[in-house]
Amino acid sequence: MAVVERVLFLYLMFLAAARVMISSAARTEERLISPSQLEMFVDELPDMPKIKCFEDAANGAPKPKKLKIGMFKKKWKFHRDLPPTPVYAYGTSKHTATVPGPTIEALHGIDTYVTWQNHLPSKHILPWDPTIPTATPRKKKGIPTVVHLHGGIDEPESDGNSNSWFTAGFKEKGPTWTKKTYHYHNMQQPGNLWYHDHAMGLTRINLLAGLVGAYIVRHHDVETPLRLPSGDEFDRPLVVFDRSFRTDGSIYMNSTGNNPSIHPQWQPEYFGDAIIVNGKAWPRMTVRRRKYRFRIINASNARFYRFFFTNGLRFVHVAADSVYLGRPVVTNETLLAPSEIADVVIDFSESKSDVAILANDAPYPYPSGDPVNDANGKVMKFIIKKNHELDTWRVPEKLIKYPSPDLSSASRTRYIALYEYTSDIDEPTHLFINGKSYEEPVTETPKAGTSEVWNVINLTEDNHPLHIHLGLFVVLDQRELVKLEDFKACMTKYNDAIKCHISKYARGKKLEVSEHEKGWKNVYKMTPGYVTKILVRFSYIHSNASYPFDPTAEPGYVYHCHVLDHEDNVMMRPLKLIK
């Protein structure tokens, strides 16, 4: 009996040891670094390198410049105490490539030509899911990429269509690929844009890997008289995103899906533990007691930020997305969805302390998810010099006035419904616009040069930042849907807002549009359970001139949710302009 007991004891000990070994191996494989192990505010905020996409001629008149910008695999230091991280980075060479990429500076009316070059290896550094619509090379080698200039008003061939992807050396190309060199006309209003990858089904992981960067269209004749803060010291893009890391420094992304039997890898949202600004986790910046301009780009996959200063400093909004406001708007906080841009002036002379923490309190997923913690509730630290000084910058009472939306000019009214579908375990499986996948025939075909009213119906529980390529729009109204479940049931059955008598349901409380978001935008937050009415304009807002390109050309444009995990699976639809 003692022998039997001893054998049983040894067997149980073996099982326990094996379980510990397996658990330890799993922890080692996915060993995450706790954000508490990384001290905040130890790295200086980097100023990303700048590339001027024009050159000065002998007579002083600028002329177009041809650029070659590559995508490279390299290692990047996100934090002093974190090992170098394998990333994909934009740059003119592997040595100069950065995360985020260089800030491209363009001049209004001066064309930019960029040959985007893919130098990436054959295998991705992050997991991806072949069960969602994905750019897949025929030979299964190479990482598909394609660059979209977010906010750009340019020809379809240079818009970065998701199926216009290409692999290293252009060895393989997507079905709608047309050209190596993209042409950006820069004929639009001055403002903030950003460039990022847009490959079908890979956008979320290519951006996670580092493929983002700022792009600014300047118009000195219009902007200089405003006397807003300018120059490298006082005018800074802040590219903000979140990442999680393993102890070896590599980026962590869950390799198991929320419905693994349906999608082995895809998850509905990615949220990282560390907040990164200009490529550094929780950086610090020393500032003088005067005004600074910050062009804040939310380049996160899914995280919303509700920014505020812990010492009560205020935001003076001068532009939203790619368009100046008519007048500055002062706020104590600002909510920024993925891909939105807040262009703000901060006056550090108003600070009563020598330190200001830029913080965040937006739940994730937004609006009804988890509250922030100490790690994702802090963004960066400003150390304010004690000495007061003469400030030559100002914020004028008036900025740049553009035409107000004219409802009478709308040539058509459309209904755009946002759906989320779930599995038997009530986990999301995919998301559609108007109940259609991306591959189904185009249904949105506005005429070039016209305006349309779009009623965006959010039937999901998430806020979806809707981005429309080429077009600019103004938010007219946000109205709550009453008896939402009844309306959802009808829409699920018929997918027809008119047949489901939307006017009977869209009569709940009205949600006021924030003052700093009442101008022209290219992305906006679609509140769950609401109908958001927008006027979309498919023409310039600053001029009556026609586009200097054919907007009806192939492969057309798209519109989509800018939560990248939603966009990839596949909350995106084609948009085809007609004559």
Order of alpha helices (4+ residues) and beta strands (2+ residues): alpha-beta-beta-beta-beta-beta-beta-beta-beta-beta-alpha-beta-alpha-beta-beta-beta-beta-beta-beta-beta-beta-beta-beta-beta-beta-beta-beta-beta-beta-beta-beta-alpha-alpha-beta-beta-beta-alpha-beta
